[in-house]
Amino acid sequence: MPLFEVAILTRPTKKEAEDGATEKLVFGPKAVVARDAQSAGIAAMMGDGRPVDIDMNRADVLVRPFV
């Protein structure tokens, strides 16, 4: 199975952005072995060291193949 890197960023709220806040790295990058990119993102969210208390409405899960 291929190797992927997974990271999660959270976007600031509109008010936070107006005050100068930017995206924040809350997880990773972490190496994950999975069948495809979607499975890698799910595995990162379900595995050990997963982030907790994240508003998934403001989160971006970034997955890329490890090359």
LUMBA-566494 format. One record per residue: residue number from 1; residue in three letters; x, y, z of N, C-alpha, C in turn. Coordinates in steps of 0.1 Angstrom, whole numbers, plus 5000, padded with zeros to 4 digits. Example, Ala and Ser with C-alpha at 12.3 -4.5 7.8 and 13.67 -1.06 7.14 Angstrom:
<site pos="1" code="Ala" n_c1="5132" n_c2="4943" n_c3="5078" ca_c1="5123" ca_c2="4955" ca_c3="5078" c_c1="5132" c_c2="4967" c_c3="5078"/>
<site pos="2" code="Ser" n_c1="5128" n_c2="4978" n_c3="5071" ca_c1="5137" ca_c2="4989" ca_c3="5071" c_c1="5129" c_c2="5000" c_c3="5079"/>
END
This chain:
<site pos="1" code="Met" n_c1="5008" n_c2="4988" n_c3="5000" ca_c1="5000" ca_c2="5000" ca_c3="5000" c_c1="5009" c_c2="5012" c_c3="5000"/>
<site pos="2" code="Pro" n_c1="5004" n_c2="5023" n_c3="4994" ca_c1="5012" ca_c2="5035" ca_c3="4993" c_c1="5012" c_c2="5043" c_c3="5006"/>
<site pos="3" code="Leu" n_c1="5022" n_c2="5052" n_c3="5007" ca_c1="5024" ca_c2="5061" ca_c3="5019" c_c1="5019" c_c2="5075" c_c3="5016"/>
<site pos="4" code="Phe" n_c1="5012" n_c2="5081" n_c3="5025" ca_c1="5007" ca_c2="5094" ca_c3="5024" c_c1="5011" c_c2="5103" c_c3="5035"/>
<site pos="5" code="Glu" n_c1="5011" n_c2="5116" n_c3="5033" ca_c1="5013" ca_c2="5126" ca_c3="5044" c_c1="4999" c_c2="5133" c_c3="5046"/>
<site pos="6" code="Val" n_c1="4995" n_c2="5134" n_c3="5059" ca_c1="4982" ca_c2="5140" ca_c3="5062" c_c1="4985" c_c2="5152" c_c3="5072"/>
<site pos="7" code="Ala" n_c1="4979" n_c2="5163" n_c3="5069" ca_c1="4979" ca_c2="5175" ca_c3="5079" c_c1="4965" c_c2="5181" c_c3="5079"/>
<site pos="8" code="Ile" n_c1="4962" n_c2="5187" n_c3="5090" ca_c1="4949" ca_c2="5194" ca_c3="5092" c_c1="4952" c_c2="5208" c_c3="5096"/>
<site pos="9" code="Leu" n_c1="4946" n_c2="5217" n_c3="5089" ca_c1="4946" ca_c2="5231" ca_c3="5092" c_c1="4932" c_c2="5236" c_c3="5096"/>
<site pos="10" code="Thr" n_c1="4931" n_c2="5246" n_c3="5105" ca_c1="4918" ca_c2="5252" ca_c3="5108" c_c1="4919" c_c2="5266" c_c3="5103"/>
<site pos="11" code="Arg" n_c1="4908" n_c2="5270" n_c3="5097" ca_c1="4906" ca_c2="5284" ca_c3="5092" c_c1="4900" c_c2="5292" c_c3="5104"/>
<site pos="12" code="Pro" n_c1="4904" n_c2="5305" n_c3="5104" ca_c1="4899" ca_c2="5314" ca_c3="5115" c_c1="4884" c_c2="5317" c_c3="5112"/>
<site pos="13" code="Thr" n_c1="4877" n_c2="5321" n_c3="5122" ca_c1="4863" ca_c2="5326" ca_c3="5119" c_c1="4865" c_c2="5340" c_c3="5112"/>
<site pos="14" code="Lys" n_c1="4854" n_c2="5345" n_c3="5107" ca_c1="4854" ca_c2="5358" ca_c3="5100" c_c1="4859" c_c2="5369" c_c3="5110"/>
<site pos="15" code="Lys" n_c1="4854" n_c2="5369" n_c3="5122" ca_c1="4859" ca_c2="5379" ca_c3="5132" c_c1="4874" c_c2="5377" c_c3="5135"/>
<site pos="16" code="Glu" n_c1="4878" n_c2="5365" n_c3="5137" ca_c1="4893" ca_c2="5363" ca_c3="5139" c_c1="4901" c_c2="5367" c_c3="5127"/>
<site pos="17" code="Ala" n_c1="4896" n_c2="5365" n_c3="5115" ca_c1="4904" ca_c2="5369" ca_c3="5103" c_c1="4905" c_c2="5384" c_c3="5102"/>
<site pos="18" code="Glu" n_c1="4894" n_c2="5391" n_c3="5106" ca_c1="4894" ca_c2="5405" ca_c3="5106" c_c1="4904" c_c2="5411" c_c3="5116"/>
<site pos="19" code="Asp" n_c1="4907" n_c2="5403" n_c3="5127" ca_c1="4916" ca_c2="5407" ca_c3="5137" c_c1="4930" c_c2="5403" c_c3="5133"/>
<site pos="20" code="Gly" n_c1="4932" n_c2="5397" n_c3="5122" ca_c1="4946" ca_c2="5393" ca_c3="5117" c_c1="4949" c_c2="5378" c_c3="5119"/>
<site pos="21" code="Ala" n_c1="4941" n_c2="5370" n_c3="5124" ca_c1="4944" ca_c2="5356" ca_c3="5126" c_c1="4945" c_c2="5349" c_c3="5112"/>
<site pos="22" code="Thr" n_c1="4953" n_c2="5339" n_c3="5112" ca_c1="4955" ca_c2="5331" ca_c3="5099" c_c1="4952" c_c2="5316" c_c3="5102"/>
<site pos="23" code="Glu" n_c1="4954" n_c2="5308" n_c3="5092" ca_c1="4952" ca_c2="5293" ca_c3="5094" c_c1="4962" c_c2="5288" c_c3="5104"/>
<site pos="24" code="Lys" n_c1="4958" n_c2="5277" n_c3="5111" ca_c1="4966" ca_c2="5272" ca_c3="5122" c_c1="4967" c_c2="5257" c_c3="5119"/>
<site pos="25" code="Leu" n_c1="4980" n_c2="5252" n_c3="5120" ca_c1="4982" ca_c2="5237" ca_c3="5119" c_c1="4978" c_c2="5231" c_c3="5132"/>
<site pos="26" code="Val" n_c1="4969" n_c2="5221" n_c3="5131" ca_c1="4965" ca_c2="5214" ca_c3="5144" c_c1="4968" c_c2="5200" c_c3="5144"/>
<site pos="27" code="Phe" n_c1="4973" n_c2="5194" n_c3="5132" ca_c1="4977" ca_c2="5180" ca_c3="5132" c_c1="4987" c_c2="5178" c_c3="5121"/>
<site pos="28" code="Gly" n_c1="4997" n_c2="5171" n_c3="5124" ca_c1="5007" ca_c2="5166" ca_c3="5113" c_c1="5017" c_c2="5176" c_c3="5110"/>
<site pos="29" code="Pro" n_c1="5023" n_c2="5174" n_c3="5099" ca_c1="5021" ca_c2="5163" ca_c3="5089" c_c1="5025" c_c2="5149" c_c3="5095"/>
<site pos="30" code="Lys" n_c1="5017" n_c2="5139" n_c3="5092" ca_c1="5019" ca_c2="5126" ca_c3="5097" c_c1="5019" c_c2="5116" c_c3="5086"/>
<site pos="31" code="Ala" n_c1="5028" n_c2="5107" n_c3="5086" ca_c1="5028" ca_c2="5096" ca_c3="5076" c_c1="5018" c_c2="5086" c_c3="5079"/>
<site pos="32" code="Val" n_c1="5010" n_c2="5082" n_c3="5068" ca_c1="5000" ca_c2="5072" ca_c3="5069" c_c1="5000" c_c2="5062" c_c3="5058"/>
<site pos="33" code="Val" n_c1="5000" n_c2="5049" n_c3="5060" ca_c1="4999" ca_c2="5039" ca_c3="5050" c_c1="4984" c_c2="5036" c_c3="5047"/>
<site pos="34" code="Ala" n_c1="4980" n_c2="5038" n_c3="5035" ca_c1="4966" ca_c2="5035" ca_c3="5031" c_c1="4964" c_c2="5032" c_c3="5017"/>
<site pos="35" code="Arg" n_c1="4953" n_c2="5027" n_c3="5013" ca_c1="4950" ca_c2="5023" ca_c3="4999" c_c1="4949" c_c2="5036" c_c3="4990"/>
<site pos="36" code="Asp" n_c1="4943" n_c2="5046" n_c3="4995" ca_c1="4941" ca_c2="5058" ca_c3="4987" c_c1="4941" c_c2="5071" c_c3="4996"/>
<site pos="37" code="Ala" n_c1="4940" n_c2="5083" n_c3="4990" ca_c1="4941" ca_c2="5095" ca_c3="4997" c_c1="4930" c_c2="5096" c_c3="5007"/>
<site pos="38" code="Gln" n_c1="4918" n_c2="5093" n_c3="5003" ca_c1="4906" ca_c2="5094" ca_c3="5012" c_c1="4908" c_c2="5085" c_c3="5024"/>
<site pos="39" code="Ser" n_c1="4912" n_c2="5072" n_c3="5022" ca_c1="4915" ca_c2="5063" ca_c3="5033" c_c1="4926" c_c2="5069" c_c3="5042"/>
<site pos="40" code="Ala" n_c1="4936" n_c2="5075" n_c3="5037" ca_c1="4946" ca_c2="5081" ca_c3="5045" c_c1="4941" c_c2="5092" c_c3="5054"/>
<site pos="41" code="Gly" n_c1="4932" n_c2="5100" n_c3="5049" ca_c1="4926" ca_c2="5111" ca_c3="5057" c_c1="4918" c_c2="5105" c_c3="5069"/>
<site pos="42" code="Ile" n_c1="4910" n_c2="5095" n_c3="5065" ca_c1="4902" ca_c2="5088" ca_c3="5076" c_c1="4910" c_c2="5081" c_c3="5086"/>
<site pos="43" code="Ala" n_c1="4921" n_c2="5075" n_c3="5082" ca_c1="4930" ca_c2="5068" ca_c3="5091" c_c1="4936" c_c2="5077" c_c3="5101"/>
<site pos="44" code="Ala" n_c1="4940" n_c2="5089" n_c3="5096" ca_c1="4946" ca_c2="5099" ca_c3="5104" c_c1="4937" c_c2="5104" c_c3="5115"/>
<site pos="45" code="Met" n_c1="4924" n_c2="5105" n_c3="5111" ca_c1="4914" ca_c2="5110" ca_c3="5121" c_c1="4910" c_c2="5100" c_c3="5131"/>
<site pos="46" code="Met" n_c1="4912" n_c2="5087" n_c3="5128" ca_c1="4908" ca_c2="5076" ca_c3="5136" c_c1="4919" c_c2="5071" c_c3="5145"/>
<site pos="47" code="Gly" n_c1="4932" n_c2="5073" n_c3="5141" ca_c1="4943" ca_c2="5067" ca_c3="5148" c_c1="4948" c_c2="5074" c_c3="5160"/>
<site pos="48" code="Asp" n_c1="4959" n_c2="5068" n_c3="5166" ca_c1="4965" ca_c2="5074" ca_c3="5178" c_c1="4970" c_c2="5088" c_c3="5175"/>
<site pos="49" code="Gly" n_c1="4969" n_c2="5097" n_c3="5185" ca_c1="4974" ca_c2="5110" ca_c3="5183" c_c1="4965" c_c2="5119" c_c3="5175"/>
<site pos="50" code="Arg" n_c1="4953" n_c2="5114" n_c3="5172" ca_c1="4944" ca_c2="5122" ca_c3="5164" c_c1="4940" c_c2="5135" c_c3="5171"/>
<site pos="51" code="Pro" n_c1="4937" n_c2="5145" n_c3="5164" ca_c1="4933" ca_c2="5158" ca_c3="5170" c_c1="4919" c_c2="5156" c_c3="5176"/>
<site pos="52" code="Val" n_c1="4917" n_c2="5163" n_c3="5187" ca_c1="4904" ca_c2="5163" ca_c3="5193" c_c1="4899" c_c2="5178" c_c3="5195"/>
<site pos="53" code="Asp" n_c1="4886" n_c2="5180" n_c3="5196" ca_c1="4881" ca_c2="5193" ca_c3="5198" c_c1="4883" c_c2="5202" c_c3="5186"/>
<site pos="54" code="Ile" n_c1="4882" n_c2="5197" n_c3="5174" ca_c1="4883" ca_c2="5204" ca_c3="5162" c_c1="4870" c_c2="5207" c_c3="5156"/>
<site pos="55" code="Asp" n_c1="4867" n_c2="5219" n_c3="5152" ca_c1="4855" ca_c2="5223" ca_c3="5145" c_c1="4857" c_c2="5219" c_c3="5130"/>
<site pos="56" code="Met" n_c1="4852" n_c2="5207" n_c3="5126" ca_c1="4854" ca_c2="5202" ca_c3="5113" c_c1="4848" c_c2="5211" c_c3="5102"/>
<site pos="57" code="Asn" n_c1="4839" n_c2="5220" n_c3="5106" ca_c1="4834" ca_c2="5230" ca_c3="5096" c_c1="4844" c_c2="5240" c_c3="5092"/>
<site pos="58" code="Arg" n_c1="4854" n_c2="5242" n_c3="5100" ca_c1="4865" ca_c2="5251" ca_c3="5097" c_c1="4878" c_c2="5244" c_c3="5094"/>
<site pos="59" code="Ala" n_c1="4878" n_c2="5231" n_c3="5093" ca_c1="4891" ca_c2="5223" ca_c3="5091" c_c1="4893" c_c2="5220" c_c3="5076"/>
<site pos="60" code="Asp" n_c1="4905" n_c2="5220" n_c3="5072" ca_c1="4910" ca_c2="5215" ca_c3="5059" c_c1="4919" c_c2="5203" c_c3="5061"/>
<site pos="61" code="Val" n_c1="4915" n_c2="5191" n_c3="5056" ca_c1="4923" ca_c2="5179" ca_c3="5058" c_c1="4931" c_c2="5178" c_c3="5044"/>
<site pos="62" code="Leu" n_c1="4944" n_c2="5180" n_c3="5046" ca_c1="4953" ca_c2="5179" ca_c3="5034" c_c1="4960" c_c2="5166" c_c3="5033"/>
<site pos="63" code="Val" n_c1="4959" n_c2="5159" n_c3="5022" ca_c1="4965" ca_c2="5146" ca_c3="5020" c_c1="4973" c_c2="5147" c_c3="5007"/>
<site pos="64" code="Arg" n_c1="4986" n_c2="5142" n_c3="5008" ca_c1="4994" ca_c2="5141" ca_c3="4995" c_c1="5001" c_c2="5128" c_c3="4996"/>
<site pos="65" code="Pro" n_c1="5004" n_c2="5122" n_c3="4984" ca_c1="5012" ca_c2="5110" ca_c3="4983" c_c1="5026" c_c2="5113" c_c3="4987"/>
<site pos="66" code="Phe" n_c1="5032" n_c2="5104" n_c3="4994" ca_c1="5046" ca_c2="5106" ca_c3="4999" c_c1="5055" c_c2="5101" c_c3="4987"/>
<site pos="67" code="Val" n_c1="5063" n_c2="5110" n_c3="4982" ca_c1="5073" ca_c2="5106" ca_c3="4971" c_c1="5087" c_c2="5111" c_c3="4974"/>
END
